[in-house]
C-alpha cells in the first residue's frame, strides 16, 4: 500500500499549526492543512505491512491502507468513497480523534506512525471542496419511524445509518442547536462549528429531522416519546461529572469543566451572555484533570486572558517512551503535550487535593499533597501520600475536569423499565438493546465517557440492530461484525 519504500524515504510530517500568539488571539482552529504534495508523501508512507494492525486499532474498521493508496496515486475521490464506507463523519474524526489506529500502525513499533488522522481530514476537506459530498436520501421509505435522543456523535451516526436504511428518523436535542458536545463541549479552536453545520445540512437534506430545545425525560417524557416511534435510540452521552469531595468545595469560584466550556462556546457562537463566574480573565486558574477536557479548559482559559494557569493531574507523569508492560500495538501510555499545553500554563503531576480555603466566601487556595503509586504483587495499585510534601496553589478559579461518571438518565428506568448498570450507565446487550423492548442505546450513555471514534462506531452498530429489529429479520446495513438478526 502506498509506496513500498515510502516509509524509509519520507519522515512523518505533522500539519503546521498557526503561531501560538496568533491563535491565542482568536477562537479559530489551530491546525493548518497539508500541502497536496506533502499529503501524497504522507499517504505513501503506508507500508505493505501484510497485516494492517491499524484495522485492529480503529473501532470503525476504516480501510486505512486502501485510502492511503488512493491518495498516493492521486485518486482522491476514490479515497473519499473508501473512507466514507465505514465513517460518515471523517471531517470530525480527522480533527478530534486521538487516533488509536496510529498507535497500532506497524511503523509505530520502532518509528513514527503513518499520519492517518490527518489524512482523514485532508480527504474529507477535499471531498467537500470538490462537491463530492452530496445528500443521498434513501430510494424508498419503510414506513417505520425511529426517535434518536441526543445529537452528539453516537446519535448522529445512528441517525445517518437508519435514514440510509429508509426509516424516518427524528433526532431530539435539548439544546437550541444540534451537535451535543460537538457544538457546546469542544472548543472552536479544535472544531469550528461551520464544520458541524455543513454536515448537519447534508443530513437534513437527506430527510433527517432535528427537533431542538426538547428535554427528553423532562418536558417530553420517555414513555410519551416511545409511543411516537417504532424504536428509540438513546444517545444522551455521559454528562454527569465526577465531583470533588473535599472541605471548601462550596466556595464560590469552583466550577465544572462543561459549564466552563459551554459558556465560552455559546459566547463564540453569539448566542450567550458573559458570566463573570465562568470568566478566567485576570485570574489565577487551576484545572483539576490532565485529560482532553482539562486540556480544552486550559486553551480556553488562556484565550480568555487568565493571569496564570496550572493543570493538575492526580497520577504521576507517564514515561517518555513505552514501559515494558505497555507493548505495541496497545495504546501507548506516554507523556504527551496537547496543542493547548504548547500554548502556555504549567503542569503538575501526582497531586491529591485535600481541601480548599478562601476568604469572603470565595476560593483562594488549593491545599494538596504529593502522592506515589504503590504496586504490590496480587493487588491493585494504590495512591500513597508522601509525608511532608504538602503544598498550596493560589487560585481564583478552580475548574473541575476530573472526568464523567455516566449519563443523566432522568426517569428512564421509571418510565421505560430500562435498567442501569451499577456504575450508572445504560445496560445493553451485545446488540445495543436495552432491557426495554424497542429501545437501544449507543455511545457514552452505555459505554461511559470515551472517544469520538467509539461513539461513532457504537452509533453505526446500534443502527444495524435497530434496522434488524424493525425488519423482523436481518439488517442490510454494513457493519464490522456478522449480520445482525432479531
C-alpha positions as CSV (number, residue, x, y, z in Angstrom):
1,X,0.0,0.0,0.0
2,X,1.3,3.5,-0.7
3,X,4.9,3.3,-1.9
4,X,6.6,0.1,-0.6
5,X,9.7,2.1,0.4
6,X,8.0,5.4,1.2
7,X,8.3,4.9,5.0
8,X,12.1,4.8,4.5
9,X,12.3,7.8,2.2
10,X,9.9,10.3,3.9
11,X,9.7,11.2,7.5
12,X,6.4,11.8,9.3
13,X,5.4,15.4,8.8
14,X,2.7,16.9,11.1
15,X,0.4,19.5,9.7
16,X,1.6,23.0,10.5
17,X,-0.1,25.0,13.3
18,X,-0.8,28.6,13.4
19,X,1.7,30.7,15.6
20,X,0.9,30.4,19.3
21,X,0.3,34.2,19.8
22,X,-1.9,34.4,16.8
23,X,-4.2,31.6,17.7
24,X,-4.4,32.8,21.4
25,X,-6.0,35.9,20.0
26,X,-9.0,34.2,18.5
27,X,-11.1,31.0,18.6
28,X,-10.3,29.6,15.1
29,X,-8.8,26.2,14.5
30,X,-5.1,26.0,15.3
31,X,-4.2,23.3,12.7
32,X,-3.5,24.1,9.0
33,X,-3.9,21.8,6.0
34,X,-1.1,19.9,4.5
35,X,0.1,20.8,1.0
36,X,-1.3,18.3,-1.6
37,X,2.2,17.0,-2.4
38,X,3.0,16.5,1.3
39,X,-0.3,14.7,1.8
40,X,0.7,12.4,-1.1
41,X,4.0,11.7,0.6
42,X,2.4,11.0,3.9
43,X,-0.1,8.6,2.4
44,X,2.8,7.0,0.6
45,X,4.5,6.1,3.9
46,X,1.8,3.5,4.5
47,X,3.9,0.4,4.0
48,X,2.9,-3.0,2.6
49,X,2.9,-4.5,6.1
50,X,0.9,-7.6,5.3
51,X,-1.3,-7.5,8.4
52,X,-2.7,-3.9,8.8
53,X,-2.9,-3.7,12.6
54,X,-4.4,-0.2,12.1
55,X,-7.7,-2.0,11.4
56,X,-7.5,-3.5,14.9
57,X,-6.8,-0.1,16.4
58,X,-9.7,1.6,14.6
59,X,-13.1,1.0,16.2
60,X,-14.8,1.9,12.9
61,X,-12.7,-0.6,10.9
62,X,-11.6,2.1,8.4
63,X,-9.9,0.8,5.3
64,X,-6.8,2.7,6.1
65,X,-4.2,1.2,3.7
66,X,-6.7,1.4,0.9
67,X,-7.5,5.1,1.2
68,X,-3.8,5.9,1.7
69,X,-3.0,4.0,-1.5
70,X,-5.7,6.0,-3.4
71,X,-4.3,9.3,-2.1
72,X,-0.8,8.4,-3.0
73,X,-2.0,7.5,-6.5
74,X,-3.8,10.8,-6.8
75,X,-7.3,9.2,-6.7
76,X,-8.8,11.5,-4.1
77,X,-12.4,10.7,-4.9
78,X,-11.8,7.0,-4.6
79,X,-10.1,7.7,-1.2
80,X,-13.2,9.5,0.0
81,X,-15.5,6.8,-1.2
82,X,-13.4,4.2,0.7
83,X,-13.3,6.3,3.8
84,X,-17.0,7.1,3.8
85,X,-17.9,3.4,3.6
86,X,-17.0,3.0,7.3
87,X,-17.0,6.6,8.6
88,X,-19.8,9.0,7.9
89,X,-18.0,11.9,9.7
90,X,-14.3,11.8,8.7
91,X,-14.1,15.6,9.0
92,X,-14.8,15.2,12.7
93,X,-12.5,12.2,13.4
94,X,-9.8,14.0,11.4
95,X,-9.9,16.8,13.9
96,X,-10.9,15.2,17.2
97,X,-9.9,11.5,17.3
98,X,-6.8,10.6,19.3
99,X,-6.0,8.1,16.6
100,X,-5.8,4.7,18.2
101,X,-5.2,3.5,14.6
102,X,-1.8,5.3,14.6
103,X,-0.8,3.6,17.9
104,X,-1.5,0.3,16.2
105,X,0.3,1.2,13.0
106,X,3.1,-1.4,12.2
107,X,5.5,1.5,11.7
108,X,4.9,2.6,15.3
109,X,6.8,-0.5,16.5
110,X,10.1,1.4,16.2
111,X,9.4,4.7,14.3
112,X,6.8,7.3,13.6
113,X,3.4,6.0,12.5
114,X,1.6,7.0,9.4
115,X,-0.4,10.3,9.7
116,X,-3.8,8.5,9.5
117,X,-5.9,11.1,11.4
118,X,-4.5,14.0,9.3
119,X,-5.2,12.0,6.1
120,X,-8.9,11.7,7.1
121,X,-9.2,15.4,7.4
122,X,-7.4,16.1,4.1
123,X,-9.6,13.6,2.3
124,X,-12.9,14.9,3.7
125,X,-12.0,18.5,3.1
126,X,-11.0,17.7,-0.4
127,X,-14.3,15.9,-0.9
128,X,-16.4,18.9,0.3
129,X,-14.3,21.4,-1.7
130,X,-14.8,19.3,-4.9
131,X,-18.5,18.9,-4.4
132,X,-18.3,15.1,-3.9
133,X,-20.3,15.2,-0.6
134,X,-23.9,15.3,-1.7
135,X,-27.2,14.5,0.1
136,X,-28.2,10.9,-0.7
137,X,-31.7,10.3,0.5
138,X,-32.9,6.7,0.5
139,X,-34.6,5.5,-2.6
140,X,-37.6,4.3,-0.6
141,X,-39.1,4.7,2.9
142,X,-40.0,1.7,5.0
143,X,-42.9,3.5,6.9
144,X,-41.2,2.9,10.2
145,X,-40.1,5.7,12.5
146,X,-37.1,6.0,14.9
147,X,-36.5,8.6,17.6
148,X,-32.9,9.3,18.5
149,X,-32.3,11.0,21.8
150,X,-29.2,13.2,21.6
151,X,-27.3,14.7,18.7
152,X,-23.7,14.0,19.7
153,X,-21.5,11.6,17.6
154,X,-23.4,8.4,18.6
155,X,-26.8,9.9,17.9
156,X,-25.7,11.4,14.5
157,X,-24.1,8.2,13.4
158,X,-27.1,6.1,14.3
159,X,-29.5,8.6,12.6
160,X,-27.5,8.7,9.4
161,X,-27.4,4.9,9.1
162,X,-31.1,4.4,10.0
163,X,-32.1,7.1,7.5
164,X,-30.0,5.4,4.8
165,X,-32.0,2.2,5.6
166,X,-35.2,4.1,4.7
167,X,-36.6,4.7,8.2
168,X,-37.9,8.1,9.1
169,X,-35.6,9.5,11.7
170,X,-36.2,12.3,14.2
171,X,-33.3,13.5,16.4
172,X,-34.3,15.1,19.7
173,X,-31.8,17.6,21.2
174,X,-32.4,19.5,24.5
175,X,-30.2,22.5,23.4
176,X,-31.2,25.1,20.9
177,X,-29.0,23.7,18.2
178,X,-28.0,20.1,17.3
179,X,-24.5,18.7,17.9
180,X,-24.3,17.9,21.6
181,X,-20.8,18.1,22.9
182,X,-19.5,18.6,19.4
183,X,-21.2,22.0,19.5
184,X,-21.0,23.0,23.1
185,X,-18.3,20.9,24.7
186,X,-15.5,21.0,22.1
187,X,-13.8,24.4,21.8
188,X,-13.9,26.2,18.4
189,X,-10.1,26.1,18.3
190,X,-10.4,22.4,17.8
191,X,-13.6,22.3,15.8
192,X,-15.1,25.4,14.2
193,X,-18.8,25.0,14.2
194,X,-19.3,25.6,10.5
195,X,-17.7,22.2,10.0
196,X,-20.5,20.6,12.1
197,X,-23.2,22.8,10.5
198,X,-22.0,21.7,7.0
199,X,-22.6,18.1,7.8
200,X,-25.9,18.7,9.6
201,X,-27.2,20.4,6.4
202,X,-26.4,17.3,4.4
203,X,-28.2,15.1,6.9
204,X,-31.3,17.4,6.8
205,X,-31.3,17.3,3.0
206,X,-31.3,13.5,3.3
207,X,-34.5,13.6,5.2
208,X,-33.4,13.5,8.9
209,X,-35.4,15.8,11.2
210,X,-33.9,17.6,14.1
211,X,-36.1,18.8,16.9
212,X,-34.2,21.1,19.2
213,X,-35.0,22.6,22.6
214,X,-36.7,19.4,23.8
215,X,-35.6,17.9,27.1
216,X,-36.5,14.2,26.8
217,X,-37.2,12.8,30.2
218,X,-38.3,16.3,31.3
219,X,-40.9,18.2,29.4
220,X,-41.2,15.3,27.0
221,X,-41.4,12.0,28.9
222,X,-39.6,8.9,27.7
223,X,-42.9,7.0,27.7
224,X,-44.6,9.5,25.5
225,X,-41.6,9.6,23.1
226,X,-41.6,5.8,22.9
227,X,-45.3,5.8,21.9
228,X,-44.5,8.1,19.0
229,X,-41.9,5.8,17.3
230,X,-41.4,2.2,16.4
231,X,-38.0,2.3,18.1
232,X,-35.8,4.5,20.1
233,X,-32.0,5.1,20.2
234,X,-30.7,6.6,23.4
235,X,-27.5,8.6,22.8
236,X,-27.5,11.2,25.6
237,X,-23.8,10.9,26.3
238,X,-22.2,10.8,29.8
239,X,-22.6,14.3,31.1
240,X,-22.7,13.6,34.8
241,X,-19.3,15.0,36.2
242,X,-17.1,13.4,38.8
243,X,-17.2,15.6,41.9
244,X,-14.5,16.9,44.2
245,X,-15.5,15.9,47.7
246,X,-13.2,17.9,49.9
247,X,-13.8,20.6,52.5
248,X,-14.3,24.0,50.9
249,X,-16.0,22.6,47.8
250,X,-18.9,25.0,48.4
251,X,-16.8,28.1,47.9
252,X,-17.5,30.4,45.0
253,X,-15.1,30.1,42.1
254,X,-15.3,26.3,41.9
255,X,-16.9,25.3,38.6
256,X,-17.4,22.2,36.5
257,X,-15.4,21.9,33.2
258,X,-18.5,21.5,31.0
259,X,-20.1,24.6,32.4
260,X,-16.9,26.5,31.7
261,X,-16.5,25.2,28.2
262,X,-20.2,25.5,27.2
263,X,-20.3,29.1,28.4
264,X,-17.4,30.1,26.1
265,X,-18.7,28.1,23.2
266,X,-22.0,29.9,23.4
267,X,-20.2,33.3,23.5
268,X,-18.2,32.4,20.4
269,X,-21.4,31.4,18.7
270,X,-23.0,34.7,19.6
271,X,-26.0,33.3,21.5
272,X,-24.8,33.6,25.1
273,X,-24.1,36.3,27.7
274,X,-20.9,36.6,29.6
275,X,-21.0,35.1,33.1
276,X,-18.3,36.5,35.4
277,X,-18.3,33.3,37.4
278,X,-17.0,31.4,34.2
279,X,-14.5,34.0,33.0
280,X,-10.8,33.4,33.6
281,X,-9.7,36.9,32.6
282,X,-7.0,38.2,35.1
283,X,-7.5,35.2,37.4
284,X,-5.2,32.5,38.7
285,X,-6.7,29.4,37.3
286,X,-6.2,25.8,38.5
287,X,-7.6,22.9,36.4
288,X,-8.0,19.6,38.1
289,X,-7.7,16.9,35.5
290,X,-4.9,16.2,32.9
291,X,-7.1,14.7,30.2
292,X,-8.6,16.1,27.0
293,X,-11.3,18.0,28.8
294,X,-8.7,19.6,31.1
295,X,-6.6,20.5,28.1
296,X,-9.6,22.1,26.4
297,X,-10.2,24.1,29.6
298,X,-6.5,25.2,29.6
299,X,-6.7,26.5,26.0
300,X,-10.0,28.3,26.8
301,X,-8.6,29.9,30.0
302,X,-5.5,31.1,28.1
303,X,-7.7,32.7,25.4
304,X,-9.9,34.3,28.0
305,X,-6.8,36.1,29.4
306,X,-6.0,34.2,32.6
307,X,-3.2,35.6,34.7
308,X,-1.7,32.1,35.0
309,X,-3.0,28.5,34.7
310,X,-1.9,25.3,36.4
311,X,-3.2,22.0,35.2
312,X,-3.1,19.3,37.9
313,X,-3.1,15.6,37.4
314,X,-3.6,13.1,40.2
315,X,-1.4,10.4,38.6
316,X,2.4,10.6,38.2
317,X,3.7,11.8,34.8
318,X,3.9,8.9,32.4
319,X,7.2,7.9,30.8
320,X,8.5,9.4,27.6
321,X,8.6,6.0,25.9
322,X,6.6,2.9,26.3
323,X,7.1,0.9,29.5
324,X,7.9,-2.8,29.4
325,X,4.3,-3.7,30.3
326,X,2.8,-1.4,27.6
327,X,3.9,-3.1,24.3
328,X,2.8,-2.3,20.8
329,X,0.0,-2.4,19.5
330,X,-1.6,-1.4,22.8
331,X,-2.4,2.3,23.3
332,X,1.0,3.9,24.3
333,X,0.8,5.4,27.8
334,X,3.5,8.0,27.3
335,X,4.0,11.7,28.1
336,X,2.1,13.9,25.6
337,X,1.7,17.6,25.1
338,X,-1.5,18.9,23.6
339,X,-1.9,22.0,21.5
340,X,-3.2,23.9,24.4
341,X,-0.3,22.8,26.6
342,X,2.0,24.0,24.0
343,X,0.4,27.5,24.3
344,X,1.2,28.1,27.9
345,X,0.4,27.2,31.5
346,X,2.1,24.9,33.9
347,X,1.5,21.2,34.6
348,X,1.7,19.4,38.0
349,X,1.6,15.7,38.5
350,X,0.9,13.3,41.4
351,X,-1.0,15.9,43.4
352,X,-4.0,14.9,45.6
353,X,-6.3,17.8,46.6
354,X,-7.0,17.7,50.4
355,X,-9.0,20.9,50.9
356,X,-9.9,24.3,49.6
357,X,-9.7,27.6,51.6
358,X,-10.8,31.1,50.8
359,X,-12.0,34.5,52.1
360,X,-15.3,36.2,51.8
361,X,-16.9,33.0,50.5
362,X,-14.5,32.8,47.5
363,X,-11.8,30.2,46.9
364,X,-8.3,31.5,47.3
365,X,-6.1,28.4,47.8
366,X,-5.9,24.7,47.0
367,X,-4.1,22.6,49.5
368,X,-2.7,19.4,48.2
369,X,-0.2,16.6,48.9
370,X,2.2,14.7,46.7
371,X,1.3,11.1,46.1
372,X,3.1,8.0,44.9
373,X,1.7,5.0,43.1
374,X,2.5,1.8,45.0
375,X,2.2,-1.5,43.3
376,X,2.2,-4.7,45.3
377,X,2.0,-8.3,43.9
378,X,-1.6,-9.5,43.5
379,X,-3.1,-6.2,44.5
380,X,-4.4,-3.2,42.6
381,X,-2.1,-0.1,42.5
382,X,-2.9,2.4,45.3
383,X,-2.0,6.0,45.9
384,X,0.1,6.7,49.0
385,X,0.7,10.2,50.4
386,X,4.3,11.4,50.7
387,X,4.9,12.7,54.2
388,X,5.9,16.3,54.4
389,X,5.0,17.0,50.8
390,X,2.1,19.3,51.4
391,X,1.8,22.2,49.0
392,X,-0.5,25.1,48.4
393,X,-1.6,26.6,45.0
394,X,-3.1,30.1,44.8
395,X,-6.4,30.0,42.9
396,X,-9.2,32.4,42.0
397,X,-11.0,30.0,39.6
398,X,-10.9,26.2,40.1
399,X,-12.1,24.2,37.1
400,X,-13.1,20.5,37.8
401,X,-12.2,18.4,34.8
402,X,-11.8,15.0,36.5
403,X,-14.0,13.1,34.1
404,X,-17.5,11.9,33.9
405,X,-19.4,9.1,35.7
406,X,-22.3,8.4,33.3
407,X,-25.4,9.7,31.7
408,X,-28.2,11.9,33.2
409,X,-30.9,9.3,32.9
410,X,-33.9,11.3,34.3
411,X,-36.9,9.0,34.6
412,X,-35.6,6.5,32.1
413,X,-35.9,3.5,34.4
414,X,-39.3,4.5,35.9
415,X,-41.0,5.3,32.5
416,X,-39.5,2.6,30.2
417,X,-38.1,0.0,32.6
418,X,-34.6,0.5,31.2
419,X,-32.0,-1.0,33.6
420,X,-28.8,0.8,34.6
421,X,-25.5,-0.8,35.4
422,X,-24.0,-0.4,38.9
423,X,-21.9,2.5,37.7
424,X,-25.0,4.3,36.3
425,X,-24.7,3.7,32.6
426,X,-27.5,2.2,30.5
427,X,-27.4,-1.6,30.4
428,X,-27.2,-3.0,26.9
429,X,-26.6,-6.4,25.4
430,X,-24.3,-7.3,22.5
431,X,-26.8,-5.8,20.0
432,X,-27.0,-2.5,21.9
433,X,-30.5,-3.4,23.0
434,X,-31.7,-2.2,26.5
435,X,-34.0,-4.2,28.8
436,X,-37.0,-2.3,27.3
437,X,-38.5,-3.6,24.0
438,X,-37.5,-1.5,21.0
439,X,-35.2,0.8,23.0
440,X,-31.5,0.8,22.1
441,X,-28.5,2.7,23.5
442,X,-25.2,3.8,21.9
443,X,-22.1,5.8,22.8
444,X,-21.1,7.2,26.1
445,X,-24.5,6.6,27.7
446,X,-23.9,2.9,27.7
447,X,-20.1,2.7,27.3
448,X,-19.2,5.5,29.7
449,X,-17.1,8.5,28.7
450,X,-14.9,7.5,25.8
451,X,-13.6,8.6,22.4
452,X,-15.5,10.1,19.5
453,X,-14.5,7.2,17.3
454,X,-16.1,4.7,19.7
455,X,-19.3,6.8,19.8
456,X,-19.5,6.8,16.0
457,X,-18.8,3.1,15.9
458,X,-21.4,2.3,18.6
459,X,-24.0,4.5,16.8
460,X,-23.5,2.6,13.5
461,X,-23.6,-0.8,15.1
462,X,-26.7,0.2,17.2
463,X,-28.4,1.3,14.0
464,X,-27.8,-2.0,12.4
465,X,-29.5,-3.7,15.4
466,X,-32.5,-1.3,15.2
467,X,-32.8,-2.0,11.5
468,X,-32.9,-5.7,12.1
469,X,-35.5,-5.2,14.9
470,X,-37.7,-3.2,12.7
471,X,-37.4,-5.6,9.8
472,X,-38.1,-8.6,12.0
473,X,-35.0,-10.3,10.5
474,X,-31.6,-9.3,9.3
475,X,-30.2,-5.9,8.7
476,X,-28.8,-4.9,5.3
477,X,-26.8,-2.1,6.8
478,X,-23.0,-2.5,6.7
479,X,-21.2,-3.3,10.0
480,X,-18.0,-4.6,11.4
481,X,-19.2,-8.0,12.6
482,X,-21.6,-10.6,11.5
483,X,-25.0,-9.7,10.2
484,X,-27.3,-8.6,13.0
485,X,-30.6,-10.5,13.3
486,X,-33.6,-10.4,15.6
